[in-house]
Amino acid sequence: QVQLVESGGGLVQAGGSLRLSCAASARTFSSYAMGWFRQAPGKEREFVGAISWNGDSTYYANSVKGRFTITRDNAKNTVYLQMNSLKPEDTAVYYCAASNRYRGLRDDIITWGQGTQVIVSS
């Protein structure tokens, strides 16, 4: 089963940028759709965005659309979350996830990463 490890979190000022990475262990990484989620303190985990298995299609939550971009490099077994124009309300633990489904990714998660903390100061 694929294992996922996120990195790249940290502290950034509002308006700044961060790029998160999620490295996968499986050689079958390129067969999975990948998603990013986040969980703020005291709140439920929420969907951020997803990317298709070959990277040619993405979709995002309205709260991040136009600011966040998901890409992937199947040769490196890695998916990325580029976060621009960060806001304090983006503060959360960010998780990547693998799924056999792209459009139904939220309902069919195979594996979660352990998460990486992002803190956006005002």
MARFIVEX-780492 format. One record per residue (C-alpha): residue number from 1; residue in three letters; x, y, z. Coordinates in nm, 2 decimals. Example, Ala and Ser with C-alpha at 12.3 -4.5 7.8 and 13.67 -1.06 7.14 Angstrom:
REM residues 2
REC   num   residu        X        Y        Z
REC     1      ala     1.23    -0.45     0.78
REC     2      ser     1.37    -0.11     0.71
END
This chain:
REM residues 122
REC   num   residu        X        Y        Z
REC     1      gln     0.00     0.00     0.00
REC     2      val     0.12     0.35    -0.08
REC     3      gln     0.27     0.55     0.20
REC     4      leu     0.27     0.93     0.19
REC     5      val     0.50     1.18     0.36
REC     6      glu     0.43     1.55     0.35
REC     7      ser     0.69     1.83     0.40
REC     8      gly     0.73     2.20     0.35
REC     9      gly     0.51     2.34     0.62
REC    10      gly     0.61     2.62     0.84
REC    11      leu     0.54     2.98     0.95
REC    12      val     0.48     3.25     0.69
REC    13      gln     0.34     3.60     0.70
REC    14      ala     0.00     3.68     0.54
REC    15      gly     0.04     3.74     0.17
REC    16      gly     0.34     3.50     0.15
REC    17      ser     0.38     3.17    -0.02
REC    18      leu     0.47     2.81     0.07
REC    19      arg     0.51     2.49    -0.14
REC    20      leu     0.41     2.17     0.03
REC    21      ser     0.54     1.84    -0.11
REC    22      cys     0.40     1.49    -0.06
REC    23      ala     0.63     1.20    -0.15
REC    24      ala     0.48     0.86    -0.21
REC    25      ser     0.65     0.52    -0.16
REC    26      ala     0.47     0.32    -0.42
REC    27      arg     0.58     0.26    -0.78
REC    28      thr     0.21     0.27    -0.86
REC    29      phe     0.19     0.63    -0.76
REC    30      ser     0.11     0.74    -1.11
REC    31      ser    -0.21     0.53    -1.10
REC    32      tyr    -0.36     0.73    -0.81
REC    33      ala    -0.55     1.05    -0.81
REC    34      met    -0.41     1.27    -0.53
REC    35      gly    -0.57     1.52    -0.30
REC    36      trp    -0.49     1.78    -0.04
REC    37      phe    -0.69     1.84     0.27
REC    38      arg    -0.65     2.06     0.58
REC    39      gln    -0.76     2.07     0.93
REC    40      ala    -0.76     2.38     1.14
REC    41      pro    -0.78     2.37     1.53
REC    42      gly    -1.12     2.28     1.65
REC    43      lys    -1.25     2.22     1.30
REC    44      glu    -1.32     1.92     1.08
REC    45      arg    -1.08     1.82     0.80
REC    46      glu    -1.18     1.99     0.48
REC    47      phe    -1.10     1.93     0.12
REC    48      val    -0.85     2.16    -0.05
REC    49      gly    -0.81     2.02    -0.40
REC    50      ala    -0.73     1.72    -0.62
REC    51      ile    -0.53     1.63    -0.92
REC    52      ser    -0.58     1.35    -1.17
REC    53      trp    -0.35     1.05    -1.21
REC    54      asn    -0.16     1.21    -1.50
REC    55      gly    -0.18     1.57    -1.38
REC    56      asp    -0.39     1.70    -1.66
REC    57      ser    -0.69     1.80    -1.45
REC    58      thr    -0.74     1.96    -1.11
REC    59      tyr    -1.02     2.11    -0.91
REC    60      tyr    -1.02     2.31    -0.59
REC    61      ala    -1.23     2.42    -0.30
REC    62      asn    -1.38     2.77    -0.35
REC    63      ser    -1.18     2.90    -0.05
REC    64      val    -0.85     2.84    -0.22
REC    65      lys    -0.93     2.87    -0.59
REC    66      gly    -0.70     3.11    -0.77
REC    67      arg    -0.45     3.10    -0.48
REC    68      phe    -0.35     2.74    -0.45
REC    69      thr    -0.22     2.51    -0.73
REC    70      ile    -0.17     2.14    -0.73
REC    71      thr     0.09     1.97    -0.95
REC    72      arg     0.26     1.63    -0.96
REC    73      asp     0.58     1.48    -1.09
REC    74      asn     0.51     1.11    -1.14
REC    75      ala     0.88     1.05    -1.22
REC    76      lys     0.96     1.16    -0.86
REC    77      asn     0.65     1.01    -0.70
REC    78      thr     0.56     1.35    -0.56
REC    79      val     0.26     1.58    -0.56
REC    80      tyr     0.29     1.95    -0.47
REC    81      leu     0.06     2.21    -0.33
REC    82      gln     0.17     2.57    -0.41
REC    83      met     0.01     2.81    -0.18
REC    84      asn     0.01     3.18    -0.27
REC    85      ser    -0.15     3.49    -0.11
REC    86      leu    -0.18     3.31     0.21
REC    87      lys    -0.42     3.42     0.47
REC    88      pro    -0.44     3.36     0.85
REC    89      glu    -0.75     3.14     0.79
REC    90      asp    -0.53     2.91     0.59
REC    91      thr    -0.35     2.81     0.91
REC    92      ala    -0.40     2.43     0.95
REC    93      val    -0.24     2.09     0.93
REC    94      tyr    -0.22     2.00     0.57
REC    95      tyr    -0.26     1.64     0.46
REC    96      cys    -0.22     1.47     0.12
REC    97      ala    -0.42     1.16     0.03
REC    98      ala    -0.43     0.90    -0.24
REC    99      ser    -0.74     0.76    -0.41
REC   100      asn    -0.84     0.54    -0.69
REC   101      arg    -1.11     0.80    -0.79
REC   102      tyr    -1.05     1.15    -0.91
REC   103      arg    -1.40     1.31    -0.91
REC   104      gly    -1.50     1.10    -0.61
REC   105      leu    -1.17     1.13    -0.43
REC   106      arg    -1.32     1.27    -0.11
REC   107      asp    -1.53     0.95    -0.07
REC   108      asp    -1.26     0.70    -0.15
REC   109      ile    -0.93     0.78     0.03
REC   110      ile    -0.69     0.49     0.03
REC   111      thr    -0.41     0.64     0.23
REC   112      trp    -0.34     0.96     0.43
REC   113      gly    -0.01     1.13     0.50
REC   114      gln     0.08     1.23     0.85
REC   115      gly     0.03     1.60     0.79
REC   116      thr     0.25     1.91     0.79
REC   117      gln     0.17     2.23     0.99
REC   118      val     0.12     2.56     0.81
REC   119      ile     0.09     2.88     1.02
REC   120      val     0.00     3.21     0.86
REC   121      ser     0.06     3.51     1.08
REC   122      ser    -0.13     3.83     1.04
END
